[in-house]
């Protein structure tokens, strides 16, 4: 239980920092199963790992989040950010940061089953759109 308490005390920016890496790794792991050149794999991964796509992926899973997960997401979404990419809106960037915060939280909490469950639901649905 102490580990969980420590994770809850982490700043949203720290959770988002970890979540960004985890999200990118999960995407790359999925794409690694596809037989295509590295350049094409990279281009495809960029379609999943960007604020616009991550914002859409949050919309896919938002209704199945627990109260605790929603609270963590909102902490990340509402955090102050300094640099917003030109190719996404402020709202998309904040939502993507919230999603990364949630993924970082679940990872550091060692709730890998839930992390993978949420990721797989969002990835499958967004893959149909790309």
The first five atom37 places (N, CA, C, CB, O) and aatype in JSON, in Angstrom:
{
  "aatype": [20, 20, 20, 20, 20, 20, 20, 20, 20, 20, 20, 20, 20, 20, 20, 20, 20, 20, 20, 20, 20, 20, 20, 20, 20, 20, 20, 20, 20, 20, 20, 20, 20, 20, 20, 20, 20, 20, 20, 20, 20, 20, 20, 20, 20, 20, 20, 20, 20, 20, 20, 20, 20, 20, 20, 20, 20, 20, 20, 20, 20, 20, 20, 20, 20, 20, 20, 20, 20, 20, 20, 20, 20, 20, 20, 20, 20, 20, 20, 20, 20, 20, 20, 20, 20, 20, 20, 20, 20, 20, 20, 20, 20, 20, 20, 20, 20, 20, 20, 20, 20, 20, 20, 20, 20, 20, 20, 20, 20, 20, 20, 20, 20, 20, 20, 20, 20, 20, 20, 20, 20, 20, 20, 20, 20, 20, 20, 20, 20, 20],
  "atom_mask": [
    [1, 1, 1, 1, 1],
    [1, 1, 1, 1, 1],
    [1, 1, 1, 1, 1],
    [1, 1, 1, 1, 1],
    [1, 1, 1, 1, 1],
    [1, 1, 1, 1, 1],
    [1, 1, 1, 1, 1],
    [1, 1, 1, 1, 1],
    [1, 1, 1, 1, 1],
    [1, 1, 1, 1, 1],
    [1, 1, 1, 1, 1],
    [1, 1, 1, 1, 1],
    [1, 1, 1, 1, 1],
    [1, 1, 1, 1, 1],
    [1, 1, 1, 1, 1],
    [1, 1, 1, 1, 1],
    [1, 1, 1, 1, 1],
    [1, 1, 1, 1, 1],
    [1, 1, 1, 1, 1],
    [1, 1, 1, 1, 1],
    [1, 1, 1, 1, 1],
    [1, 1, 1, 1, 1],
    [1, 1, 1, 1, 1],
    [1, 1, 1, 1, 1],
    [1, 1, 1, 1, 1],
    [1, 1, 1, 1, 1],
    [1, 1, 1, 1, 1],
    [1, 1, 1, 1, 1],
    [1, 1, 1, 1, 1],
    [1, 1, 1, 1, 1],
    [1, 1, 1, 1, 1],
    [1, 1, 1, 1, 1],
    [1, 1, 1, 1, 1],
    [1, 1, 1, 1, 1],
    [1, 1, 1, 1, 1],
    [1, 1, 1, 1, 1],
    [1, 1, 1, 1, 1],
    [1, 1, 1, 1, 1],
    [1, 1, 1, 1, 1],
    [1, 1, 1, 1, 1],
    [1, 1, 1, 1, 1],
    [1, 1, 1, 1, 1],
    [1, 1, 1, 1, 1],
    [1, 1, 1, 1, 1],
    [1, 1, 1, 1, 1],
    [1, 1, 1, 1, 1],
    [1, 1, 1, 1, 1],
    [1, 1, 1, 1, 1],
    [1, 1, 1, 1, 1],
    [1, 1, 1, 1, 1],
    [1, 1, 1, 1, 1],
    [1, 1, 1, 1, 1],
    [1, 1, 1, 1, 1],
    [1, 1, 1, 1, 1],
    [1, 1, 1, 1, 1],
    [1, 1, 1, 1, 1],
    [1, 1, 1, 1, 1],
    [1, 1, 1, 1, 1],
    [1, 1, 1, 1, 1],
    [1, 1, 1, 1, 1],
    [1, 1, 1, 1, 1],
    [1, 1, 1, 1, 1],
    [1, 1, 1, 1, 1],
    [1, 1, 1, 1, 1],
    [1, 1, 1, 1, 1],
    [1, 1, 1, 1, 1],
    [1, 1, 1, 1, 1],
    [1, 1, 1, 1, 1],
    [1, 1, 1, 1, 1],
    [1, 1, 1, 1, 1],
    [1, 1, 1, 1, 1],
    [1, 1, 1, 1, 1],
    [1, 1, 1, 1, 1],
    [1, 1, 1, 1, 1],
    [1, 1, 1, 1, 1],
    [1, 1, 1, 1, 1],
    [1, 1, 1, 1, 1],
    [1, 1, 1, 1, 1],
    [1, 1, 1, 1, 1],
    [1, 1, 1, 1, 1],
    [1, 1, 1, 1, 1],
    [1, 1, 1, 1, 1],
    [1, 1, 1, 1, 1],
    [1, 1, 1, 1, 1],
    [1, 1, 1, 1, 1],
    [1, 1, 1, 1, 1],
    [1, 1, 1, 1, 1],
    [1, 1, 1, 1, 1],
    [1, 1, 1, 1, 1],
    [1, 1, 1, 1, 1],
    [1, 1, 1, 1, 1],
    [1, 1, 1, 1, 1],
    [1, 1, 1, 1, 1],
    [1, 1, 1, 1, 1],
    [1, 1, 1, 1, 1],
    [1, 1, 1, 1, 1],
    [1, 1, 1, 1, 1],
    [1, 1, 1, 1, 1],
    [1, 1, 1, 1, 1],
    [1, 1, 1, 1, 1],
    [1, 1, 1, 1, 1],
    [1, 1, 1, 1, 1],
    [1, 1, 1, 1, 1],
    [1, 1, 1, 1, 1],
    [1, 1, 1, 1, 1],
    [1, 1, 1, 1, 1],
    [1, 1, 1, 1, 1],
    [1, 1, 1, 1, 1],
    [1, 1, 1, 1, 1],
    [1, 1, 1, 1, 1],
    [1, 1, 1, 1, 1],
    [1, 1, 1, 1, 1],
    [1, 1, 1, 1, 1],
    [1, 1, 1, 1, 1],
    [1, 1, 1, 1, 1],
    [1, 1, 1, 1, 1],
    [1, 1, 1, 1, 1],
    [1, 1, 1, 1, 1],
    [1, 1, 1, 1, 1],
    [1, 1, 1, 1, 1],
    [1, 1, 1, 1, 1],
    [1, 1, 1, 1, 1],
    [1, 1, 1, 1, 1],
    [1, 1, 1, 1, 1],
    [1, 1, 1, 1, 1],
    [1, 1, 1, 1, 1],
    [1, 1, 1, 1, 1],
    [1, 1, 1, 1, 1],
    [1, 1, 1, 1, 1],
    [1, 1, 1, 1, 1]
  ],
  "atom_positions": [
    [[0.82, -1.2, 0.0], [0.0, 0.0, 0.0], [0.86, 1.26, 0.0], [-0.93, 0.0, 1.21], [0.44, 2.29, -0.53]],
    [[2.05, 1.19, 0.58], [2.92, 2.36, 0.61], [3.31, 2.8, -0.79], [4.17, 2.05, 1.42], [3.39, 4.0, -1.07]],
    [[3.57, 1.82, -1.69], [3.92, 2.17, -3.06], [2.8, 2.95, -3.73], [4.24, 0.9, -3.87], [3.05, 3.92, -4.44]],
    [[1.55, 2.52, -3.5], [0.41, 3.2, -4.1], [0.32, 4.63, -3.56], [-0.89, 2.43, -3.82], [0.06, 5.56, -4.33]],
    [[0.52, 4.8, -2.28], [0.48, 6.14, -1.7], [1.56, 7.02, -2.3], [0.63, 6.07, -0.17], [1.32, 8.19, -2.58]],
    [[2.75, 6.47, -2.5], [3.83, 7.23, -3.1], [3.47, 7.67, -4.52], [5.12, 6.41, -3.12], [3.77, 8.8, -4.91]],
    [[2.82, 6.8, -5.28], [2.41, 7.14, -6.64], [1.39, 8.27, -6.62], [1.83, 5.9, -7.37], [1.43, 9.17, -7.46]],
    [[0.48, 8.22, -5.68], [-0.55, 9.27, -5.58], [0.05, 10.63, -5.26], [-1.58, 8.91, -4.52], [-0.55, 11.67, -5.57]],
    [[1.22, 10.63, -4.64], [1.87, 11.88, -4.27], [2.75, 12.45, -5.38], [2.69, 11.68, -3.03], [3.22, 13.59, -5.27]],
    [[2.98, 11.69, -6.43], [3.8, 12.17, -7.54], [3.08, 13.33, -8.23], [4.11, 11.02, -8.56], [1.85, 13.36, -8.3]],
    [[3.85, 14.25, -8.74], [3.26, 15.38, -9.47], [2.65, 14.88, -10.78], [4.31, 16.48, -9.73], [3.08, 13.87, -11.32]],
    [[1.67, 15.6, -11.26], [1.04, 15.21, -12.52], [2.04, 15.27, -13.67], [-0.16, 16.11, -12.82], [1.96, 14.48, -14.61]],
    [[2.98, 16.21, -13.61], [3.98, 16.3, -14.68], [4.92, 15.09, -14.66], [4.79, 17.6, -14.55], [5.35, 14.63, -15.72]],
    [[5.24, 14.58, -13.48], [6.07, 13.38, -13.39], [5.31, 12.17, -13.93], [6.5, 13.13, -11.94], [5.87, 11.36, -14.66]],
    [[4.04, 12.06, -13.56], [3.22, 10.96, -14.07], [3.08, 11.03, -15.59], [1.83, 10.98, -13.41], [3.15, 10.01, -16.27]],
    [[2.88, 12.23, -16.12], [2.76, 12.41, -17.57], [4.08, 12.08, -18.27], [2.33, 13.84, -17.9], [4.07, 11.51, -19.37]],
    [[5.18, 12.42, -17.65], [6.51, 12.12, -18.2], [6.67, 10.61, -18.37], [7.61, 12.68, -17.28], [7.12, 10.15, -19.42]],
    [[6.31, 9.86, -17.35], [6.39, 8.4, -17.41], [5.35, 7.86, -18.39], [6.19, 7.77, -16.01], [5.63, 6.98, -19.2]],
    [[4.14, 8.4, -18.31], [3.05, 7.94, -19.17], [3.33, 8.15, -20.65], [1.79, 8.63, -18.81], [2.92, 7.33, -21.47]],
    [[4.0, 9.21, -20.98], [4.38, 9.48, -22.37], [5.26, 8.35, -22.9], [5.1, 10.84, -22.5], [5.06, 7.85, -24.01]],
    [[6.24, 7.97, -22.1], [7.15, 6.88, -22.5], [6.42, 5.55, -22.59], [8.31, 6.77, -21.5], [6.63, 4.79, -23.53]],
    [[5.56, 5.27, -21.63], [4.82, 4.01, -21.62], [3.87, 3.94, -22.81], [4.03, 3.85, -20.3], [3.78, 2.91, -23.47]],
    [[3.17, 5.03, -23.07], [2.24, 5.06, -24.2], [2.98, 4.8, -25.5], [1.51, 6.41, -24.26], [2.54, 3.99, -26.32]],
    [[4.1, 5.47, -25.69], [4.9, 5.27, -26.9], [5.4, 3.84, -27.02], [6.07, 6.22, -26.91], [5.41, 3.27, -28.11]],
    [[5.8, 3.25, -25.91], [6.28, 1.87, -25.91], [5.15, 0.9, -26.26], [6.88, 1.52, -24.55], [5.36, -0.03, -27.04]],
    [[3.98, 1.11, -25.7], [2.84, 0.24, -26.0], [2.47, 0.31, -27.48], [1.63, 0.63, -25.14], [2.16, -0.71, -28.09]],
    [[2.5, 1.5, -28.05], [2.22, 1.66, -29.47], [3.27, 0.92, -30.29], [2.18, 3.14, -29.86], [2.93, 0.17, -31.21]],
    [[4.53, 1.12, -29.96], [5.61, 0.46, -30.71], [5.53, -1.07, -30.59], [6.99, 0.95, -30.22], [5.8, -1.79, -31.54]],
    [[5.14, -1.53, -29.41], [4.99, -2.97, -29.23], [3.91, -3.52, -30.15], [4.66, -3.29, -27.76], [4.09, -4.58, -30.76]],
    [[2.79, -2.83, -30.25], [1.71, -3.25, -31.15], [2.18, -3.22, -32.61], [0.48, -2.34, -30.98], [1.93, -4.17, -33.36]],
    [[2.84, -2.16, -32.99], [3.25, -1.99, -34.38], [4.38, -2.94, -34.78], [3.68, -0.56, -34.63], [4.54, -3.26, -35.95]],
    [[5.16, -3.4, -33.8], [6.28, -4.3, -34.09], [5.81, -5.62, -34.69], [7.09, -4.57, -32.82], [6.58, -6.33, -35.33]],
    [[4.55, -5.94, -34.48], [3.98, -7.17, -35.04], [3.68, -7.05, -36.53], [2.72, -7.55, -34.3], [3.36, -8.04, -37.18]],
    [[3.78, -5.86, -37.05], [3.5, -5.64, -38.47], [4.79, -5.76, -39.26], [2.84, -4.25, -38.69], [5.84, -5.26, -38.85]],
    [[4.7, -6.41, -40.39], [5.88, -6.61, -41.24], [5.97, -5.46, -42.23], [5.81, -7.98, -41.98], [5.36, -5.49, -43.3]],
    [[6.74, -4.44, -41.86], [6.93, -3.28, -42.73], [8.26, -2.62, -42.42], [5.77, -2.26, -42.57], [8.83, -2.84, -41.36]],
    [[8.75, -1.81, -43.34], [10.03, -1.13, -43.12], [9.99, -0.21, -41.89], [10.42, -0.32, -44.36], [8.93, 0.3, -41.51]],
    [[11.15, -0.01, -41.3], [11.26, 0.81, -40.1], [10.71, 2.21, -40.29], [12.71, 0.88, -39.66], [10.03, 2.74, -39.42]],
    [[11.0, 2.82, -41.42], [10.52, 4.18, -41.69], [8.99, 4.22, -41.67], [11.04, 4.69, -43.05], [8.4, 5.17, -41.15]],
    [[8.36, 3.22, -42.21], [6.89, 3.15, -42.23], [6.36, 2.91, -40.81], [6.4, 2.02, -43.18], [5.34, 3.49, -40.42]],
    [[7.05, 2.05, -40.04], [6.65, 1.83, -38.65], [6.71, 3.13, -37.86], [7.56, 0.76, -38.0], [5.8, 3.43, -37.08]],
    [[7.77, 3.89, -38.05], [7.91, 5.16, -37.33], [6.8, 6.13, -37.72], [9.29, 5.8, -37.62], [6.18, 6.75, -36.86]],
    [[6.54, 6.25, -39.01], [5.48, 7.15, -39.47], [4.13, 6.75, -38.9], [5.41, 7.15, -41.0], [3.32, 7.61, -38.53]],
    [[3.89, 5.45, -38.83], [2.63, 4.97, -38.28], [2.55, 5.25, -36.78], [2.47, 3.48, -38.54], [1.48, 5.61, -36.27]],
    [[3.66, 5.07, -36.07], [3.64, 5.32, -34.63], [3.33, 6.78, -34.32], [4.98, 4.93, -34.0], [2.66, 7.08, -33.33]],
    [[3.8, 7.69, -35.16], [3.55, 9.12, -34.97], [2.05, 9.42, -35.1], [4.35, 9.96, -36.0], [1.55, 10.37, -34.49]],
    [[1.34, 8.62, -35.88], [-0.11, 8.82, -36.03], [-0.87, 8.48, -34.74], [-0.64, 7.97, -37.18], [-1.96, 9.0, -34.5]],
    [[-0.28, 7.61, -33.92], [-0.91, 7.22, -32.65], [-0.43, 8.08, -31.49], [-0.63, 5.77, -32.36], [-1.2, 8.39, -30.57]],
    [[0.85, 8.45, -31.53], [1.45, 9.15, -30.39], [1.54, 10.64, -30.71], [2.86, 8.57, -30.07], [2.62, 11.16, -31.01]],
    [[0.4, 11.3, -30.65], [0.34, 12.75, -30.8], [-0.9, 13.21, -30.06], [0.3, 13.18, -32.32], [-1.79, 12.42, -29.75]],
    [[-0.96, 14.48, -29.78], [-2.03, 15.01, -28.93], [-3.41, 14.77, -29.52], [-1.83, 16.5, -28.71], [-4.34, 14.43, -28.78]],
    [[-3.57, 14.94, -30.82], [-4.88, 14.76, -31.45], [-5.36, 13.32, -31.3], [-4.82, 15.16, -32.94], [-6.5, 13.07, -30.91]],
    [[-4.48, 12.38, -31.61], [-4.84, 10.96, -31.51], [-5.07, 10.55, -30.06], [-3.74, 10.09, -32.12], [-6.03, 9.83, -29.76]],
    [[-4.22, 11.0, -29.16], [-4.37, 10.64, -27.75], [-5.66, 11.23, -27.18], [-3.17, 11.12, -26.95], [-6.29, 10.62, -26.32]],
    [[-6.03, 12.4, -27.64], [-7.29, 13.02, -27.21], [-8.47, 12.15, -27.65], [-7.42, 14.45, -27.78], [-9.41, 11.94, -26.88]],
    [[-8.42, 11.66, -28.87], [-9.48, 10.77, -29.37], [-9.5, 9.46, -28.6], [-9.28, 10.49, -30.88], [-10.56, 8.91, -28.32]],
    [[-8.32, 8.96, -28.25], [-8.24, 7.71, -27.51], [-8.83, 7.86, -26.11], [-6.79, 7.23, -27.42], [-9.44, 6.93, -25.58]],
    [[-8.64, 9.02, -25.51], [-9.26, 9.27, -24.21], [-10.79, 9.23, -24.34], [-8.81, 10.64, -23.64], [-11.46, 8.65, -23.49]],
    [[-11.32, 9.82, -25.39], [-12.77, 9.82, -25.59], [-13.32, 8.4, -25.68], [-13.13, 10.61, -26.85], [-14.45, 8.14, -25.28]],
    [[-12.53, 7.49, -26.21], [-12.95, 6.09, -26.36], [-13.07, 5.41, -25.0], [-11.95, 5.33, -27.24], [-13.97, 4.6, -24.79]],
    [[-12.18, 5.73, -24.08], [-12.15, 5.01, -22.79], [-12.76, 5.77, -21.62], [-10.74, 4.68, -22.45], [-12.92, 5.21, -20.54]],
    [[-13.1, 7.02, -21.82], [-13.5, 7.86, -20.67], [-14.68, 7.3, -19.88], [-13.84, 9.24, -21.14], [-14.75, 7.47, -18.66]],
    [[-15.61, 6.63, -20.55], [-16.8, 6.12, -19.86], [-16.56, 4.85, -19.07], [-17.88, 5.89, -20.85], [-17.44, 4.4, -18.34]],
    [[-15.38, 4.25, -19.22], [-15.1, 3.03, -18.46], [-14.03, 3.26, -17.38], [-14.63, 1.92, -19.42], [-13.59, 2.31, -16.73]],
    [[-13.63, 4.51, -17.2], [-12.66, 4.82, -16.16], [-13.31, 4.77, -14.79], [-12.03, 6.21, -16.39], [-14.49, 5.12, -14.63]],
    [[-12.55, 4.34, -13.8], [-13.04, 4.39, -12.43], [-13.01, 5.84, -11.95], [-12.19, 3.47, -11.49], [-12.46, 6.71, -12.62]],
    [[-13.6, 6.06, -10.81], [-13.58, 7.41, -10.22], [-12.13, 7.84, -9.95], [-14.4, 7.44, -8.91], [-11.77, 8.99, -10.21]],
    [[-11.33, 6.93, -9.44], [-9.92, 7.23, -9.15], [-9.17, 7.57, -10.43], [-9.25, 6.04, -8.44], [-8.39, 8.52, -10.47]],
    [[-9.39, 6.79, -11.48], [-8.71, 7.03, -12.76], [-9.13, 8.36, -13.36], [-9.0, 5.89, -13.74], [-8.3, 9.08, -13.92]],
    [[-10.39, 8.69, -13.25], [-10.88, 9.97, -13.76], [-10.24, 11.12, -13.01], [-12.41, 10.04, -13.66], [-9.9, 12.15, -13.6]],
    [[-10.09, 10.96, -11.72], [-9.46, 12.0, -10.89], [-8.0, 12.21, -11.31], [-9.53, 11.62, -9.4], [-7.54, 13.35, -11.41]],
    [[-7.29, 11.12, -11.56], [-5.88, 11.21, -12.0], [-5.82, 11.88, -13.37], [-5.22, 9.8, -12.05], [-4.99, 12.76, -13.59]],
    [[-6.7, 11.47, -14.27], [-6.75, 12.09, -15.61], [-6.96, 13.59, -15.49], [-7.88, 11.46, -16.45], [-6.26, 14.37, -16.14]],
    [[-7.92, 14.01, -14.67], [-8.23, 15.44, -14.52], [-7.05, 16.21, -13.94], [-9.46, 15.63, -13.64], [-6.8, 17.35, -14.32]],
    [[-6.34, 15.58, -13.0], [-5.14, 16.23, -12.46], [-4.15, 16.55, -13.57], [-4.47, 15.32, -11.4], [-3.59, 17.64, -13.61]],
    [[-3.95, 15.59, -14.45], [-3.03, 15.8, -15.56], [-3.55, 16.78, -16.59], [-2.73, 14.49, -16.24], [-2.81, 17.62, -17.09]],
    [[-4.82, 16.66, -16.89], [-5.43, 17.55, -17.88], [-5.38, 19.0, -17.43], [-6.88, 17.15, -18.14], [-5.17, 19.9, -18.24]],
    [[-5.55, 19.22, -16.15], [-5.61, 20.58, -15.63], [-4.25, 21.17, -15.25], [-6.5, 20.61, -14.44], [-4.16, 22.32, -14.83]],
    [[-3.2, 20.37, -15.41], [-1.86, 20.85, -15.07], [-1.43, 21.96, -16.03], [-0.84, 19.69, -15.09], [-1.82, 21.98, -17.19]],
    [[-0.63, 22.85, -15.52], [-0.11, 23.94, -16.36], [0.91, 23.38, -17.33], [0.52, 25.06, -15.49], [1.83, 22.66, -16.94]],
    [[0.75, 23.71, -18.6], [1.7, 23.29, -19.64], [2.26, 24.53, -20.31], [1.02, 22.35, -20.68], [1.63, 25.58, -20.35]],
    [[3.47, 24.38, -20.84], [4.11, 25.56, -21.41], [4.17, 25.56, -22.93], [5.5, 25.69, -20.87], [3.98, 26.6, -23.55]],
    [[4.42, 24.42, -23.53], [4.58, 24.37, -24.98], [3.52, 23.5, -25.62], [5.97, 23.86, -25.36], [3.48, 22.29, -25.39]],
    [[2.67, 24.1, -26.41], [1.62, 23.34, -27.1], [2.0, 23.24, -28.57], [0.22, 24.02, -26.93], [2.24, 24.26, -29.23]],
    [[2.07, 22.0, -29.1], [2.45, 21.83, -30.5], [1.49, 22.55, -31.45], [2.5, 20.35, -30.86], [0.3, 22.69, -31.16]],
    [[2.02, 23.01, -32.56], [1.22, 23.76, -33.54], [0.13, 22.91, -34.17], [2.12, 24.31, -34.62], [-0.91, 23.43, -34.57]],
    [[0.36, 21.61, -34.25], [-0.59, 20.75, -34.96], [-1.72, 20.21, -34.09], [0.15, 19.61, -35.57], [-2.45, 19.31, -34.51]],
    [[-1.88, 20.74, -32.88], [-2.99, 20.32, -32.02], [-3.57, 21.54, -31.3], [-2.54, 19.25, -31.0], [-2.9, 22.56, -31.15]],
    [[-4.8, 21.39, -30.87], [-5.44, 22.48, -30.13], [-5.02, 22.42, -28.66], [-6.99, 22.41, -30.26], [-4.46, 21.42, -28.21]],
    [[-5.28, 23.48, -27.95], [-4.98, 23.53, -26.52], [-5.76, 22.43, -25.79], [-5.32, 24.93, -25.92], [-5.22, 21.74, -24.93]],
    [[-7.03, 22.28, -26.14], [-7.87, 21.26, -25.5], [-7.34, 19.86, -25.77], [-9.32, 21.38, -25.99], [-7.29, 19.03, -24.87]],
    [[-6.94, 19.58, -27.01], [-6.39, 18.27, -27.34], [-5.11, 18.0, -26.55], [-6.11, 18.16, -28.86], [-4.9, 16.9, -26.04]],
    [[-4.27, 19.0, -26.46], [-3.0, 18.83, -25.74], [-3.25, 18.56, -24.26], [-2.12, 20.08, -25.91], [-2.6, 17.69, -23.67]],
    [[-4.17, 19.28, -23.66], [-4.48, 19.06, -22.25], [-5.07, 17.66, -22.04], [-5.47, 20.12, -21.74], [-4.72, 16.98, -21.07]],
    [[-5.94, 17.24, -22.94], [-6.53, 15.9, -22.83], [-5.46, 14.83, -22.98], [-7.63, 15.7, -23.89], [-5.45, 13.86, -22.24]],
    [[-4.55, 15.01, -23.95], [-3.46, 14.06, -24.15], [-2.56, 13.99, -22.91], [-2.63, 14.45, -25.38], [-2.12, 12.91, -22.52]],
    [[-2.3, 15.13, -22.3], [-1.49, 15.16, -21.08], [-2.21, 14.41, -19.96], [-1.19, 16.61, -20.66], [-1.57, 13.7, -19.18]],
    [[-3.51, 14.57, -19.88], [-4.29, 13.83, -18.88], [-4.2, 12.33, -19.1], [-5.75, 14.27, -18.92], [-4.06, 11.56, -18.15]],
    [[-4.29, 11.9, -20.37], [-4.18, 10.48, -20.69], [-2.8, 9.95, -20.32], [-4.46, 10.25, -22.18], [-2.69, 8.87, -19.73]],
    [[-1.77, 10.69, -20.65], [-0.41, 10.28, -20.3], [-0.24, 10.21, -18.79], [0.62, 11.25, -20.9], [0.44, 9.32, -18.28]],
    [[-0.84, 11.14, -18.07], [-0.78, 11.13, -16.61], [-1.42, 9.86, -16.07], [-1.48, 12.38, -16.02], [-0.88, 9.22, -15.17]],
    [[-2.59, 9.51, -16.62], [-3.27, 8.29, -16.2], [-2.41, 7.05, -16.48], [-4.62, 8.17, -16.92], [-2.3, 6.17, -15.63]],
    [[-1.81, 6.99, -17.66], [-0.99, 5.83, -18.01], [0.25, 5.76, -17.12], [-0.58, 5.89, -19.5], [0.66, 4.68, -16.71]],
    [[0.85, 6.9, -16.83], [2.0, 6.92, -15.92], [1.61, 6.46, -14.53], [2.6, 8.33, -15.86], [2.35, 5.73, -13.88]],
    [[0.45, 6.89, -14.08], [-0.06, 6.5, -12.76], [-0.27, 4.99, -12.69], [-1.37, 7.23, -12.45], [0.19, 4.34, -11.75]],
    [[-0.96, 4.45, -13.68], [-1.23, 3.01, -13.68], [0.07, 2.2, -13.75], [-2.15, 2.63, -14.85], [0.2, 1.16, -13.11]],
    [[1.01, 2.68, -14.53], [2.28, 1.98, -14.66], [3.05, 2.0, -13.33], [3.14, 2.62, -15.76], [3.51, 0.95, -12.87]],
    [[3.19, 3.16, -12.73], [3.93, 3.26, -11.47], [3.21, 2.55, -10.33], [4.15, 4.72, -11.12], [3.84, 2.11, -9.37]],
    [[1.91, 2.46, -10.44], [1.1, 1.74, -9.45], [1.22, 0.22, -9.67], [-0.38, 2.18, -9.53], [0.77, -0.58, -8.85]],
    [[1.84, -0.13, -10.77], [2.03, -1.53, -11.17], [0.7, -2.22, -11.5], [2.74, -2.3, -10.06], [0.57, -3.44, -11.34]],
    [[-0.25, -1.45, -11.96], [-1.55, -2.0, -12.38], [-1.49, -2.24, -13.89], [-2.74, -1.03, -12.0], [-2.21, -1.61, -14.67]],
    [[-0.63, -3.18, -14.27], [-0.36, -3.44, -15.68], [-1.58, -4.01, -16.41], [0.8, -4.38, -15.81], [-1.78, -3.73, -17.59]],
    [[-2.38, -4.8, -15.71], [-3.57, -5.36, -16.36], [-4.53, -4.26, -16.79], [-4.29, -6.34, -15.42], [-5.05, -4.27, -17.91]],
    [[-4.76, -3.31, -15.9], [-5.68, -2.21, -16.22], [-5.07, -1.31, -17.3], [-6.01, -1.39, -14.96], [-5.78, -0.87, -18.21]],
    [[-3.8, -1.04, -17.19], [-3.11, -0.23, -18.19], [-3.27, -0.84, -19.57], [-1.61, -0.1, -17.83], [-3.63, -0.15, -20.53]],
    [[-3.0, -2.14, -19.68], [-3.13, -2.82, -20.97], [-4.57, -2.89, -21.44], [-2.54, -4.21, -20.88], [-4.84, -2.77, -22.63]],
    [[-5.49, -3.09, -20.52], [-6.9, -3.14, -20.89], [-7.34, -1.82, -21.53], [-7.77, -3.43, -19.65], [-7.93, -1.82, -22.61]],
    [[-7.04, -0.71, -20.87], [-7.43, 0.59, -21.41], [-6.73, 0.88, -22.73], [-7.12, 1.7, -20.4], [-7.35, 1.36, -23.68]],
    [[-5.43, 0.6, -22.79], [-4.68, 0.85, -24.01], [-5.24, 0.03, -25.16], [-3.21, 0.53, -23.8], [-5.45, 0.57, -26.25]],
    [[-5.48, -1.26, -24.94], [-5.96, -2.12, -26.02], [-7.32, -1.7, -26.54], [-6.02, -3.55, -25.54], [-7.57, -1.78, -27.74]],
    [[-8.2, -1.27, -25.67], [-9.51, -0.79, -26.11], [-9.36, 0.43, -27.0], [-10.41, -0.46, -24.89], [-9.93, 0.5, -28.09]],
    [[-8.58, 1.39, -26.54], [-8.39, 2.63, -27.31], [-7.63, 2.36, -28.6], [-7.63, 3.67, -26.47], [-7.99, 2.9, -29.65]],
    [[-6.6, 1.54, -28.54], [-5.77, 1.28, -29.72], [-6.59, 0.58, -30.81], [-4.55, 0.42, -29.35], [-6.5, 0.93, -31.99]],
    [[-7.38, -0.4, -30.41], [-8.19, -1.14, -31.39], [-9.15, -0.19, -32.1], [-8.97, -2.28, -30.7], [-9.27, -0.23, -33.32]],
    [[-9.83, 0.64, -31.35], [-10.83, 1.54, -31.92], [-10.16, 2.6, -32.82], [-11.63, 2.22, -30.79], [-10.64, 2.87, -33.92]],
    [[-9.08, 3.18, -32.34], [-8.41, 4.24, -33.12], [-7.76, 3.65, -34.36], [-7.36, 4.97, -32.25], [-7.63, 4.33, -35.38]],
    [[-7.33, 2.38, -34.29], [-6.74, 1.72, -35.46], [-7.74, 1.59, -36.6], [-6.22, 0.33, -35.07], [-7.37, 1.64, -37.78]],
    [[-8.98, 1.43, -36.26], [-10.03, 1.33, -37.27], [-10.22, 2.65, -38.01], [-11.35, 0.92, -36.61], [-10.66, 2.67, -39.16]],
    [[-9.87, 3.75, -37.35], [-10.05, 5.08, -37.95], [-8.85, 5.52, -38.77], [-10.31, 6.1, -36.87], [-8.99, 6.33, -39.68]],
    [[-7.66, 4.98, -38.45], [-6.43, 5.42, -39.16], [-6.23, 4.67, -40.45], [-5.21, 5.23, -38.28], [-5.25, 4.92, -41.16]]
  ]
}
